[in-house]
Amino acid sequence: MDTRLLVAIPLLTLALTMLTPLAQVSSAEWPWGSASEPFPWLNYLKSLPHQEGVTLYILTRHEQTIQSAARVAFLNSPVAKALGISDVVFLYVGSAQWPKYIQNGEIDIAWGGGPTLFNWLDQQGLLQPLDNKTHPEFNAILYEMSKLPATYAGAQSYLVGSDGYVHWIGASLSSFGFTINKDVLNQYNVPAPASWSDLGSPVYAKALPAKPLIGTADPTASTSNTRMFEIILQAYGWEKGWEVLTTLAANSIIYSGSSDVRDAVIRGDIAAGTTIDFYGYTAMQLNPDCQYIIPPNQSIVNYDPIAIVKNAPHTVQAAAFVAWVLSEFGGQQVWLNPDINRLPANPNIFNTPEGAKRPDLKQAYIAAAQAGSIQFNETLSSIWVYSVIYYFKATLVNAHDQLQSTWTAVAQAYLNGKITKDQFDKLVADLSSFFPFVDPLTGKNVTFTLDYAITINGYLANNTQVYQTLMSEWTSGATAKYQWVYQELQAILSGQPAPPPPWSTITTATTTPTGTTSTPQITQTTPTTTSTVTPATSTSPTTPTTSPPQQPQQPSSNVAVVVSLAVVGIVVVILLVYFVIRKK
């Protein structure tokens, strides 16, 4: 099937379901009547049947600072005390393992990790629809959700499934960019970057290899950097996007995690590093020489979701926690912590005494919308994400030494006037070019086109033999390519003919791995390193066998009818964006 249809068909469905949130928030009276803030729903939830002495288990990708602050604040809140919640245990687990944990039936909530991860969980039926008819406790969540704008800077603040129910809600906002250290920029007499492509400028190669001035993170260990790499590919197009990623990586020291990039900028180890916004704001708090930059019209704003998972054992208490997280009198205040600095999902927080003390964060909230966003295609993200992660890992991380060595020679030859701009551009194009390799599914020679990335995506996630074969081929192919570009440079400098590319004599092998299926399984998430953090006073969930989640019933909706013209508008916009990406 044409890959355009693979994307276009889900987009049509997505466009239709996106309309539901516009009408989801109803002005109907809430079951607790005229109870006032804060937490007007608390006594109502307390009246519902629930257990006492409950420990909530929460899957999260939030770092330890957020976990600790949220746990302390929640357990000291009237919500936890009134509903008999004795503890909260955060499980910091690699996102690829979340389905297994949820299916065990002892997880209550999933929180943090980005919309790609949560959309993937939802596609597997692992998120609990917020049906307030069968679960009246979910009214508390829907009430707090009603305070959120339906969209902000083009980002949808909650997801409504095809069943008409809300499945996840954004608990905070994120933008994506880079943080600079002005003192280091001045020290090395280089300009501040303004765009993603600037991070790959040869000017930042002047101190290589001794001193990389740029930093980024291994995408297998960072969901936020994975999202940035996807933004670059969608902002610049597939071929140009990989050129930007290649030169960015070539200029960079590649760290094992996103917080390492942040800390390196703060310390002055590097002049600029790719960071999610709240890491940038934290850097600015800790070092006045630091500044967070959102590339104008080259970034996006994401809502970072929270959801109750399927078969959650404590739905009343889970609903209370989610509602507390969304409330300006509860968990939204956690984002104001100077050690956290996240953008809140609920703008009412800035009307509280606590929010009034953070005018800088309010300005950052406004700036996130003013910077200008690309139309990011979440469906495309879901069907290429593993391919992007692992191709980057193989070609730009595993082969990084040869990449940076070649890039240093090329960039410095250009900076020193030994090669022309045209020669430099040709060498950069070759450095980022897609080399042929043997497809393990067909035994034929292929290159890493967008079509191929979509085709192989599911296999990379689910077939060990395909993964190992491609990682080996991509790493060795990239290394050979970088060596060839270095030889090209030397030929130019010596006035000799350019050598042929190493794949000009490649032969076709015919190998088909066992255990593969006829079509790739489309999956969606960002794999990360896995570890489990559990407070010493608590125990982790066991792993009982549970039956597959049941499909939700179609609800009877009291939601207003959405104007049909909106359907056409959303469908047209999304499809236009996709075809623009394909043409780049």
Backbone torsions as a table, in degrees:
resi	resn	phi	psi	omega
1	MET	NA	140.7	175.3
2	ASP	-56.6	131.0	-177.9
3	THR	-64.5	-20.5	175.7
4	ARG	-63.8	-35.2	177.7
5	LEU	-72.2	-34.3	178.1
6	LEU	-57.7	-33.6	179.4
7	VAL	-89.3	-39.5	-173.7
8	ALA	-66.4	-39.5	-177.8
9	ILE	-63.2	-50.2	175.9
10	PRO	-61.3	-31.6	179.8
11	LEU	-63.6	-37.4	178.1
12	LEU	-62.1	-43.5	177.6
13	THR	-64.5	-43.7	-179.9
14	LEU	-60.7	-41.7	-178.7
15	ALA	-61.2	-39.7	179.6
16	LEU	-67.4	-43.8	-177.8
17	THR	-71.1	-26.3	178.8
18	MET	-66.1	-21.3	-179.8
19	LEU	-70.2	-30.3	-174.7
20	THR	-59.1	-42.5	-179.8
21	PRO	-58.2	-27.6	-180.0
22	LEU	-61.4	-26.1	-177.3
23	ALA	-116.0	2.3	-171.9
24	GLN	-68.8	-37.7	-176.9
25	VAL	-77.9	116.2	-177.1
26	SER	-105.0	152.4	177.5
27	SER	-91.3	12.0	179.9
28	ALA	-60.9	154.3	179.5
29	GLU	-66.3	142.1	177.2
30	TRP	-84.5	153.3	-173.2
31	PRO	-65.7	-13.9	179.2
32	TRP	-91.3	4.5	173.3
33	GLY	69.1	-128.2	-171.5
34	SER	-96.8	16.3	178.8
35	ALA	-57.0	143.0	-171.9
36	SER	-103.2	167.4	175.6
37	GLU	-67.4	156.0	-2.7
38	PRO	-83.9	154.5	176.4
39	PHE	53.9	60.5	-179.0
40	PRO	-63.3	-16.5	-177.6
41	TRP	-88.3	-5.2	-169.3
42	LEU	-64.4	-48.9	-179.3
43	ASN	-65.6	-32.0	176.2
44	TYR	-63.7	-47.5	178.1
45	LEU	-61.9	-37.4	-179.7
46	LYS	-63.6	-28.3	-179.2
47	SER	-77.7	-15.5	-179.9
48	LEU	-82.0	150.8	178.3
49	PRO	-58.9	129.3	178.7
50	HIS	-158.8	159.2	178.4
51	GLN	-82.4	165.5	173.2
52	GLU	-112.5	160.2	178.5
53	GLY	65.1	39.5	-173.5
54	VAL	-89.0	140.4	168.8
55	THR	-107.9	123.6	177.4
56	LEU	-89.3	133.6	176.2
57	TYR	-107.9	126.6	-172.6
58	ILE	-128.0	120.6	170.6
59	LEU	-76.4	135.7	-176.1
60	THR	-149.8	154.1	167.1
61	ARG	-112.5	7.6	176.7
62	HIS	-72.8	142.5	-179.2
63	GLU	-70.6	171.3	-172.4
64	GLN	-59.8	-35.1	-179.0
65	THR	-59.8	-44.0	179.6
66	ILE	-69.1	-43.5	179.3
67	GLN	-56.0	-49.2	-176.0
68	SER	-65.6	-45.1	-178.4
69	ALA	-64.7	-42.5	-179.3
70	ALA	-68.1	-41.4	-178.8
71	ARG	-61.9	-48.5	-179.0
72	VAL	-63.4	-46.4	-177.7
73	ALA	-63.3	-42.2	-177.3
74	PHE	-69.4	-46.0	-178.0
75	LEU	-65.3	-23.2	176.3
76	ASN	-90.4	-0.9	-177.0
77	SER	-84.8	157.7	175.2
78	PRO	-63.5	-21.6	-179.6
79	VAL	-65.9	-51.0	-179.1
80	ALA	-64.3	-40.5	-177.2
81	LYS	-68.9	-40.2	-177.1
82	ALA	-70.3	-28.7	-174.1
83	LEU	-105.3	12.6	173.6
84	GLY	67.1	36.8	177.9
85	ILE	-94.0	111.3	-174.2
86	SER	-90.0	-23.1	-178.8
87	ASP	-160.8	159.3	174.0
88	VAL	-128.6	125.1	-179.8
89	VAL	-114.0	118.3	176.5
90	PHE	-92.7	131.8	177.5
91	LEU	-110.6	105.9	-179.3
92	TYR	-87.2	89.2	-170.8
93	VAL	-117.2	142.7	175.1
94	GLY	-54.2	137.2	-171.9
95	SER	-60.3	-29.8	179.3
96	ALA	-64.1	-20.9	-179.0
97	GLN	-94.4	-4.0	-176.8
98	TRP	-58.2	-44.0	180.0
99	PRO	-55.6	-41.9	180.0
100	LYS	-60.9	-44.4	-179.9
101	TYR	-64.7	-42.2	-179.0
102	ILE	-66.1	-41.3	-178.9
103	GLN	-66.6	-18.8	176.4
104	ASN	-67.9	-20.4	172.6
105	GLY	85.8	13.1	179.2
106	GLU	-119.3	4.1	176.2
107	ILE	-91.2	138.0	-179.8
108	ASP	-98.2	-40.8	-167.5
109	ILE	-141.3	146.0	167.9
110	ALA	-114.5	134.3	-172.8
111	TRP	-148.0	116.9	174.8
112	GLY	87.8	142.5	-179.6
113	GLY	135.5	-7.3	174.8
114	GLY	94.3	158.5	-176.5
115	PRO	-66.1	-29.3	179.0
116	THR	-60.3	-46.2	179.1
117	LEU	-62.3	-46.1	-176.1
118	PHE	-71.2	-35.2	175.2
119	ASN	-64.0	-38.0	177.4
120	TRP	-64.3	-44.2	176.7
121	LEU	-60.8	-40.8	-178.4
122	ASP	-66.1	-37.7	178.5
123	GLN	-62.0	-26.3	178.3
124	GLN	-90.8	5.3	179.2
125	GLY	71.8	29.5	-174.5
126	LEU	-102.2	0.3	175.5
127	LEU	-107.4	143.2	-177.0
128	GLN	-83.6	118.4	174.4
129	PRO	-62.1	138.7	-177.2
130	LEU	-84.7	68.5	178.9
131	ASP	-83.6	102.9	-176.8
132	ASN	-80.0	-0.5	174.2
133	LYS	-79.6	-48.2	179.7
134	THR	-86.5	-22.1	179.0
135	HIS	-127.6	83.1	-177.4
136	PRO	-60.2	-21.7	178.8
137	GLU	-63.3	-21.3	-179.2
138	PHE	-71.8	-11.2	174.3
139	ASN	-58.4	-33.1	-180.0
140	ALA	-63.3	-41.7	179.0
141	ILE	-67.0	-45.5	-178.1
142	LEU	-64.0	-32.9	176.4
143	TYR	-63.4	-49.0	-179.4
144	GLU	-67.5	-33.7	177.9
145	MET	-63.4	-30.6	-177.7
146	SER	-64.8	-14.1	178.5
147	LYS	-83.3	-13.2	-177.6
148	LEU	-85.4	144.5	170.4
149	PRO	-65.2	146.1	179.3
150	ALA	-60.3	-37.5	175.7
151	THR	-140.5	155.5	173.4
152	TYR	-143.9	124.1	-178.5
153	ALA	53.1	35.6	177.2
154	GLY	87.1	-4.7	-178.5
155	ALA	-95.3	135.7	177.5
156	GLN	-77.4	131.6	-173.8
157	SER	-85.5	-10.5	174.5
158	TYR	-157.6	157.9	-177.5
159	LEU	-106.9	129.9	173.9
160	VAL	-109.5	127.6	-179.3
161	GLY	-79.1	176.1	179.0
162	SER	-65.5	-14.9	177.2
163	ASP	-81.8	-4.1	178.6
164	GLY	89.5	-1.0	-179.3
165	TYR	-102.6	152.2	173.0
166	VAL	-69.4	136.4	-179.3
167	HIS	-112.7	-36.8	171.2
168	TRP	-143.3	158.7	-177.6
169	ILE	-132.2	139.8	177.3
170	GLY	-72.0	126.6	179.8
171	ALA	-98.1	-19.6	177.2
172	SER	-154.4	169.7	179.4
173	LEU	-113.3	151.2	175.5
174	SER	-140.0	141.7	165.3
175	SER	-116.6	171.7	-173.5
176	PHE	-133.5	132.5	-178.8
177	GLY	-166.6	-138.8	178.9
178	PHE	-145.3	154.0	179.7
179	THR	-111.8	132.1	-178.9
180	ILE	-109.8	155.7	171.7
181	ASN	-115.2	105.3	-172.9
182	LYS	-63.9	-31.2	179.4
183	ASP	-65.1	-41.3	179.4
184	VAL	-70.0	-39.1	176.3
185	LEU	-57.7	-44.2	179.8
186	ASN	-68.1	-38.2	-179.2
187	GLN	-60.0	-38.7	-178.7
188	TYR	-100.0	5.5	175.1
189	ASN	54.6	50.3	176.8
190	VAL	-123.8	151.6	-177.7
191	PRO	-76.2	161.2	174.0
192	ALA	-75.2	134.6	176.4
193	PRO	-69.1	150.2	178.2
194	ALA	-121.8	-17.6	-178.1
195	SER	-135.0	168.6	176.8
196	TRP	-60.3	-42.1	-177.7
197	SER	-65.6	-27.5	177.8
198	ASP	-60.4	-30.7	-178.9
199	LEU	-65.5	-18.5	176.8
200	GLY	-100.3	14.0	-178.8
201	SER	-68.2	143.1	177.8
202	PRO	-63.2	-19.3	-179.1
203	VAL	-60.5	-28.6	-179.7
204	TYR	-84.4	1.1	177.6
205	ALA	-96.0	3.0	-173.0
206	LYS	-63.1	-29.3	-178.6
207	ALA	-101.2	2.5	178.6
208	LEU	-72.0	153.8	-0.7
209	PRO	-86.7	-5.4	-174.2
210	ALA	-66.5	-35.9	-172.0
211	LYS	-137.0	91.5	170.6
212	PRO	-65.6	133.2	-178.9
213	LEU	-98.1	-9.9	-178.1
214	ILE	-117.7	151.3	176.6
215	GLY	-135.9	144.3	174.0
216	THR	-147.7	177.8	-173.9
217	ALA	-119.5	151.1	173.1
218	ASP	-61.6	122.4	-175.8
219	PRO	-67.2	-20.3	177.0
220	THR	-72.4	-10.2	-179.5
221	ALA	-120.2	6.5	-175.9
222	SER	-147.2	111.6	176.2
223	THR	-68.2	-35.1	-177.5
224	SER	-70.0	-40.4	178.4
225	ASN	-70.7	-33.5	173.0
226	THR	-57.7	-45.2	178.8
227	ARG	-62.9	-37.7	177.7
228	MET	-64.3	-40.9	179.2
229	PHE	-65.2	-37.0	176.6
230	GLU	-67.2	-38.6	176.6
231	ILE	-59.6	-44.4	179.4
232	ILE	-60.2	-43.9	-179.9
233	LEU	-65.0	-36.2	179.8
234	GLN	-80.5	-28.9	179.1
235	ALA	-74.9	-36.9	-174.6
236	TYR	-103.6	-15.4	-172.7
237	GLY	93.5	163.9	-169.9
238	TRP	-61.3	-56.4	-175.6
239	GLU	-67.9	-51.4	-180.0
240	LYS	-65.1	-34.9	179.2
241	GLY	-61.6	-41.5	178.0
242	TRP	-70.4	-28.1	173.0
243	GLU	-65.4	-42.7	177.6
244	VAL	-62.9	-44.5	179.4
245	LEU	-63.8	-38.2	-178.6
246	THR	-65.9	-46.9	-179.2
247	THR	-71.9	-32.5	173.7
248	LEU	-60.3	-50.2	179.4
249	ALA	-63.3	-37.4	-178.9
250	ALA	-63.8	-35.4	178.4
251	ASN	-77.0	-14.8	-163.3
252	SER	-100.6	156.5	154.9
253	ILE	-91.4	131.1	-174.3
254	ILE	-100.6	116.7	-175.7
255	TYR	-91.0	162.4	-176.8
256	SER	-83.2	-6.0	178.1
257	GLY	-161.7	160.9	-176.5
258	SER	-68.2	-33.5	178.8
259	SER	-67.5	-28.4	176.9
260	ASP	-66.3	-36.7	176.6
261	VAL	-63.2	-48.7	178.8
262	ARG	-55.3	-49.3	-175.9
263	ASP	-64.9	-33.4	178.9
264	ALA	-67.0	-37.7	176.7
265	VAL	-66.5	-44.1	-179.1
266	ILE	-59.8	-44.4	-178.4
267	ARG	-72.0	-19.6	-175.3
268	GLY	88.5	17.3	176.1
269	ASP	-69.5	-30.9	178.7
270	ILE	-133.0	163.6	-179.2
271	ALA	-89.4	-25.0	-178.8
272	ALA	-157.5	145.0	178.3
273	GLY	-146.6	146.4	178.9
274	THR	-71.8	124.9	-176.9
275	THR	-143.4	148.9	165.9
276	ILE	-69.7	159.7	-169.2
277	ASP	-59.3	-45.2	-173.5
278	PHE	-69.8	-24.1	170.7
279	TYR	-66.9	-38.7	177.0
280	GLY	-64.5	-42.1	-180.0
281	TYR	-67.7	-35.3	176.0
282	THR	-65.0	-41.1	177.2
283	ALA	-59.7	-40.8	179.2
284	MET	-65.9	-33.6	177.5
285	GLN	-66.8	-39.2	-172.6
286	LEU	-88.4	-24.5	-178.6
287	ASN	-142.6	109.9	-177.9
288	PRO	-61.1	-16.8	178.3
289	ASP	-77.2	-10.2	-177.9
290	CYS	-89.4	149.0	176.9
291	GLN	-145.9	132.5	176.5
292	TYR	-90.5	134.2	-176.9
293	ILE	-124.9	128.0	170.4
294	ILE	-97.1	117.5	179.9
295	PRO	-58.3	120.6	-176.5
296	PRO	-57.2	127.9	177.5
297	ASN	58.8	24.1	179.7
298	GLN	-134.1	20.2	-178.7
299	SER	-135.7	-173.6	176.4
300	ILE	-141.1	165.2	169.1
301	VAL	-111.9	130.5	177.2
302	ASN	-112.9	143.6	161.9
303	TYR	-88.8	133.0	177.9
304	ASP	-93.8	118.4	-165.5
305	PRO	-80.6	162.4	165.4
306	ILE	-135.6	146.0	-177.7
307	ALA	-156.4	153.1	167.8
308	ILE	-86.4	135.6	-175.1
309	VAL	-90.3	161.8	179.2
310	LYS	-61.0	138.5	178.4
311	ASN	63.1	28.2	175.0
312	ALA	-59.4	132.0	-174.5
313	PRO	-76.3	-19.3	-174.8
314	HIS	-130.4	73.2	-171.3
315	THR	-68.3	-32.8	179.3
316	VAL	-65.8	-49.8	179.8
317	GLN	-68.5	-35.3	177.6
318	ALA	-64.1	-42.5	177.3
319	ALA	-61.8	-39.0	179.3
320	ALA	-63.8	-42.0	-179.9
321	PHE	-65.1	-45.7	-179.1
322	VAL	-62.8	-43.8	178.6
323	ALA	-62.3	-40.5	178.0
324	TRP	-62.0	-41.9	179.7
325	VAL	-60.6	-36.4	-177.1
326	LEU	-82.6	-15.2	-174.7
327	SER	-79.4	139.7	175.5
328	GLU	-67.4	-15.5	177.7
329	PHE	-97.3	1.5	-177.5
330	GLY	-127.3	-116.5	-171.2
331	GLY	-65.8	-21.7	177.4
332	GLN	-63.3	-22.8	177.9
333	GLN	-73.4	-19.6	176.5
334	VAL	-61.0	-36.8	-178.1
335	TRP	-65.2	-19.8	-178.6
336	LEU	-77.9	-14.7	-179.6
337	ASN	-54.1	128.1	-178.8
338	PRO	-60.2	-17.6	176.5
339	ASP	-88.7	-3.2	-177.0
340	ILE	-118.0	-60.2	171.6
341	ASN	61.0	42.2	176.0
342	ARG	-91.1	155.0	176.9
343	LEU	-80.3	125.7	-178.0
344	PRO	-71.5	151.4	173.8
345	ALA	-79.0	-32.2	-176.6
346	ASN	-97.0	106.2	-176.2
347	PRO	-67.3	-14.0	177.6
348	ASN	-62.4	-17.4	179.9
349	ILE	-59.1	-30.3	-178.0
350	PHE	-75.5	-8.2	175.6
351	ASN	-94.3	-0.4	178.0
352	THR	-92.1	160.7	176.8
353	PRO	-57.3	-37.5	-179.9
354	GLU	-68.0	-41.4	179.6
355	GLY	-67.8	-31.2	179.5
356	ALA	-64.5	-19.2	179.8
357	LYS	-83.0	-4.0	-179.5
358	ARG	-122.7	61.0	177.4
359	PRO	-61.7	-26.6	178.1
360	ASP	-65.6	-38.7	179.7
361	LEU	-72.4	-34.6	176.0
362	LYS	-64.2	-40.9	178.0
363	GLN	-65.1	-37.2	176.9
364	ALA	-65.0	-37.4	177.5
365	TYR	-61.2	-43.1	179.4
366	ILE	-69.0	-42.1	-176.9
367	ALA	-63.8	-31.3	-179.5
368	ALA	-60.4	-34.3	179.0
369	ALA	-81.8	-29.8	-175.5
370	GLN	-79.4	-19.0	-175.3
371	ALA	-68.4	-23.1	-178.3
372	GLY	89.2	129.1	-175.7
373	SER	-117.8	149.0	169.4
374	ILE	-79.4	160.9	174.0
375	GLN	-83.0	97.6	-174.2
376	PHE	-84.4	130.7	-176.9
377	ASN	-93.1	98.5	-178.4
378	GLU	-66.7	-32.7	178.6
379	THR	-65.0	-43.8	176.3
380	LEU	-60.8	-42.1	178.0
381	SER	-56.7	-40.7	-175.6
382	SER	-68.8	-22.1	-175.6
383	ILE	-111.8	10.5	173.9
384	TRP	-133.3	-4.7	-165.2
385	VAL	-61.1	-43.1	179.1
386	TYR	-64.0	-41.1	179.5
387	SER	-61.2	-43.4	178.8
388	VAL	-62.8	-47.2	-178.4
389	ILE	-58.8	-50.3	-170.9
390	TYR	-80.4	-30.5	173.6
391	TYR	-66.7	-41.0	175.1
392	PHE	-60.9	-46.9	-178.7
393	LYS	-59.4	-47.6	-175.9
394	ALA	-69.3	-47.0	-170.3
395	THR	-89.2	-27.6	-173.9
396	LEU	-113.4	-17.4	177.0
397	VAL	-105.6	-56.1	-178.9
398	ASN	-62.6	-36.9	-179.3
399	ALA	-100.2	24.4	-171.4
400	HIS	-65.3	-37.5	-177.7
401	ASP	-60.2	-46.6	179.7
402	GLN	-69.2	-37.4	177.0
403	LEU	-59.5	-51.1	-175.4
404	GLN	-68.4	-35.4	177.9
405	SER	-62.9	-45.4	179.3
406	THR	-67.2	-45.4	-179.8
407	TRP	-60.3	-40.9	179.3
408	THR	-58.5	-45.6	180.0
409	ALA	-64.4	-43.0	-178.7
410	VAL	-66.9	-49.8	-176.7
411	ALA	-63.4	-42.6	-178.2
412	GLN	-72.4	-31.2	174.0
413	ALA	-63.1	-39.3	178.1
414	TYR	-70.0	-45.9	-179.5
415	LEU	-61.6	-32.3	-178.5
416	ASN	-90.6	6.5	175.1
417	GLY	75.6	18.5	-178.5
418	LYS	-86.4	-18.5	174.7
419	ILE	-132.1	156.4	-178.8
420	THR	-83.0	170.8	177.4
421	LYS	-62.6	-41.9	178.9
422	ASP	-62.8	-42.2	178.6
423	GLN	-65.2	-41.2	177.6
424	PHE	-61.3	-46.8	-179.2
425	ASP	-61.7	-38.8	178.2
426	LYS	-64.2	-43.3	-179.8
427	LEU	-66.3	-38.3	177.4
428	VAL	-65.7	-41.6	177.9
429	ALA	-60.9	-41.6	178.0
430	ASP	-67.8	-36.4	-179.3
431	LEU	-61.5	-35.1	-177.0
432	SER	-102.6	5.2	-175.5
433	SER	-68.2	157.3	179.2
434	PHE	-90.0	113.8	-179.4
435	PHE	-86.0	153.2	178.0
436	PRO	-75.4	148.6	174.9
437	PHE	-148.1	168.7	-177.9
438	VAL	-89.1	121.2	177.3
439	ASP	-70.4	121.0	-178.5
440	PRO	-67.8	-14.1	178.9
441	LEU	-83.2	-34.0	-173.2
442	THR	-119.5	-16.7	-174.9
443	GLY	76.5	7.7	-178.9
444	LYS	-98.2	157.3	174.7
445	ASN	-75.5	129.5	179.0
446	VAL	-138.5	171.1	170.7
447	THR	-124.9	169.0	-173.5
448	PHE	-83.8	69.6	175.5
449	THR	-79.8	168.8	175.3
450	LEU	-60.8	-41.3	178.9
451	ASP	-59.6	-44.2	-178.9
452	TYR	-67.5	-38.1	178.7
453	ALA	-59.0	-41.3	178.3
454	ILE	-67.8	-41.1	-178.0
455	THR	-63.6	-42.4	-171.8
456	ILE	-90.7	-8.1	-172.7
457	ASN	-52.6	-51.6	-177.1
458	GLY	-66.6	-34.2	178.8
459	TYR	-65.8	-39.6	178.9
460	LEU	-60.4	-32.1	-178.6
461	ALA	-81.8	-27.9	-167.0
462	ASN	-123.4	-7.0	-177.3
463	ASN	-124.9	107.7	-175.0
464	THR	-61.1	-39.2	-177.8
465	GLN	-66.3	-42.9	177.4
466	VAL	-62.0	-45.2	-179.8
467	TYR	-58.0	-51.6	-176.6
468	GLN	-64.9	-39.8	179.9
469	THR	-63.5	-47.2	-177.6
470	LEU	-70.1	-39.3	179.2
471	MET	-61.3	-39.3	178.1
472	SER	-67.5	-45.2	-179.7
473	GLU	-64.6	-44.6	-178.4
474	TRP	-65.6	-40.7	-179.5
475	THR	-66.4	-47.5	-179.2
476	SER	-68.7	-37.2	178.4
477	GLY	-65.0	-41.4	179.0
478	ALA	-66.5	-42.0	179.1
479	THR	-60.2	-44.9	178.5
480	ALA	-63.8	-38.3	179.3
481	LYS	-63.0	-44.8	-178.3
482	TYR	-66.2	-36.4	176.1
483	GLN	-64.7	-39.0	178.0
484	TRP	-63.6	-44.0	179.5
485	VAL	-62.2	-37.6	177.0
486	TYR	-62.7	-41.4	177.2
487	GLN	-64.9	-36.8	175.3
488	GLU	-59.1	-45.4	179.7
489	LEU	-60.4	-46.3	-179.0
490	GLN	-62.7	-35.9	177.7
491	ALA	-64.7	-41.0	177.8
492	ILE	-62.2	-45.9	-176.7
493	LEU	-65.8	-29.8	-178.3
494	SER	-98.2	-0.5	179.7
495	GLY	73.2	23.8	-179.2
496	GLN	-97.8	162.3	175.9
497	PRO	-64.6	147.5	180.0
498	ALA	-69.7	139.3	178.0
499	PRO	-72.9	153.4	177.6
500	PRO	-70.7	154.7	177.8
501	PRO	-64.9	151.3	-174.9
502	PRO	-65.0	-21.5	-177.7
503	TRP	-88.9	6.0	179.8
504	SER	-67.4	-17.7	179.0
505	THR	-114.2	17.3	-177.1
506	ILE	-65.7	143.4	176.9
507	THR	-112.6	158.5	-176.7
508	THR	-94.3	127.4	174.1
509	ALA	-99.2	157.5	178.3
510	THR	-121.2	89.5	179.2
511	THR	-127.1	131.2	176.6
512	THR	-126.0	118.5	-177.0
513	PRO	-67.5	150.1	175.3
514	THR	-80.0	156.2	174.7
515	GLY	82.4	6.2	178.4
516	THR	-87.6	160.0	178.4
517	THR	-104.8	168.8	-173.6
518	SER	-71.2	-26.7	178.4
519	THR	-131.5	147.3	-178.3
520	PRO	-68.1	144.9	174.6
521	GLN	-84.1	115.8	-177.5
522	ILE	-77.4	121.0	-179.7
523	THR	-129.5	171.7	-173.7
524	GLN	-155.2	117.1	171.2
525	THR	176.2	176.9	175.9
526	THR	-117.9	107.8	-179.3
527	PRO	-64.7	143.7	178.0
528	THR	-137.7	169.8	173.7
529	THR	-65.2	147.4	-171.2
530	THR	-114.4	135.8	172.6
531	SER	-154.4	162.0	-178.9
532	THR	-122.1	126.9	177.9
533	VAL	-112.1	116.3	-177.8
534	THR	-131.6	126.6	177.8
535	PRO	-55.7	145.0	-175.0
536	ALA	-63.1	-23.6	-177.1
537	THR	-84.1	-2.6	-175.2
538	SER	-124.4	165.5	176.6
539	THR	-115.6	149.9	180.0
540	SER	-78.7	157.4	178.6
541	PRO	-63.3	149.2	171.2
542	THR	-81.3	-174.9	-174.4
543	THR	-123.7	68.5	178.2
544	PRO	-72.4	156.4	177.7
545	THR	-82.2	132.3	179.3
546	THR	-122.8	155.9	178.4
547	SER	-77.6	157.9	179.2
548	PRO	-58.1	143.8	-179.9
549	PRO	-60.8	140.6	179.0
550	GLN	-79.8	148.8	176.4
551	GLN	-71.2	135.6	-179.0
552	PRO	-66.8	150.1	177.4
553	GLN	-78.0	148.6	177.0
554	GLN	-68.9	123.8	-175.5
555	PRO	-81.5	161.6	167.4
556	SER	-92.3	120.1	-170.5
557	SER	-99.6	141.6	173.3
558	ASN	-106.8	24.6	-175.5
559	VAL	-88.8	145.8	179.2
560	ALA	-66.7	152.6	-179.6
561	VAL	-75.1	132.7	-179.8
562	VAL	-88.0	139.7	-177.8
563	VAL	-60.4	130.9	-173.0
564	SER	-65.3	-25.3	178.9
565	LEU	-60.9	-28.4	179.1
566	ALA	-63.1	-32.9	178.1
567	VAL	-59.1	-51.4	-177.9
568	VAL	-60.3	-43.4	-178.0
569	GLY	-61.5	-46.8	-177.8
570	ILE	-66.8	-43.8	179.9
571	VAL	-59.8	-46.6	-177.9
572	VAL	-62.2	-45.5	-178.2
573	VAL	-60.9	-47.3	-176.9
574	ILE	-64.3	-44.2	-179.2
575	LEU	-66.2	-39.3	177.5
576	LEU	-60.8	-42.4	179.8
577	VAL	-60.6	-44.3	-178.1
578	TYR	-62.4	-46.2	-176.4
579	PHE	-69.5	-28.2	173.7
580	VAL	-64.7	-42.3	177.8
581	ILE	-61.0	-42.2	-177.5
582	ARG	-65.8	-29.7	-176.9
583	LYS	-82.0	-20.9	-176.7
584	LYS	-69.0	NA	NA
